[in-house]
């Protein structure tokens, strides 16, 4: 699993993002892959899947999709993530 934690501006809260390891999509006839992705923040939760033809494409698309979801979070909630530093964390 890939995970990161971003501080929210003017707050003590964080936006947490997770991207699961690529797995075989059970609905695929061609052994395609999918990743489960999650975004958590105060009063906000999104869980979705991204799909690719192999592990690398699946992860790459997950990262791209996650960036769009973070932008949507900022627009919907009027909260901003601080990007001047990055925090990795482990469970």
N, C-alpha and C positions, 0 to 999 in steps of 0.2 A: 504494500500500500504506500502511496505517496501522500503526504499530508503536510500542511503548512498552516500557520496562524498569522493573521495580519491585524495589527491594531487599528481600531476605528478612531478617526479624528475626533477630538473633543469628547472623548469617552474613555472609560477604563475597560471597555469591552473589546472583544476580538471577533473577527470573521475567521472561521475555520473552514478549510477546504480539504477534501479527501478524494483521491482517485484510486480505485481498487485495481488489483492486478488484472490484466486481460484474461478472459476465460472464454471457452467455446460458447457461442450463442446457441442456446438450446433450440431456437427456432430456425437456425440456419441449415440449409441443405448442403452448403459448401464449406463447412468448418470455419465460418467467419468468427470473429471475436467481438467481445463487448467488454466494457468497463463500467462499473457502477461508480457514479460521482455524487458527492454530497457537499452541500454548503450549509453551514450553521452560523447564525448570529442571533442576538437577542430578538425574540419574536419573529424569527425568519428561519425557514428550513426548506431546502430544495434537494430532492433526490432524483437523479435521472441516469440514463445509460447512454453511452456513445458506442458506435459500432464501426468496425473496420474489417478489411479483408485479412489482416494479420496483426500480430501483437504490436509491432512498431506503429503501423498506421492507426490502430485503435488508441494507443497512448498519445500520439501526436494530435489526433482529433479531440481527445479528451482535454488536453491542455488548451487547445484553441477554444473549445466549447466553454471551458471553465472561465476563461477570460471574458467571454461574452456574458456569462451568468453573473460574474462579479460586476461588470458594468451595469447590467440590469438591476442588480441589487442596489447599487449606488443611486441609480435614477429613481427606483421605487421607494426607497427608504429615506432619501436625501442624506444618507450617511456616507462618508468617504473613508476609503481604506488608505492607510499611510504606507506608501511604497518606498520610502527612503531607507528602509531596512527590511530584512526578510528573516523570519524565524522558522526553523524546522523544529519539530517536536516529535517525540515518540510516545506511544501508548504505554 
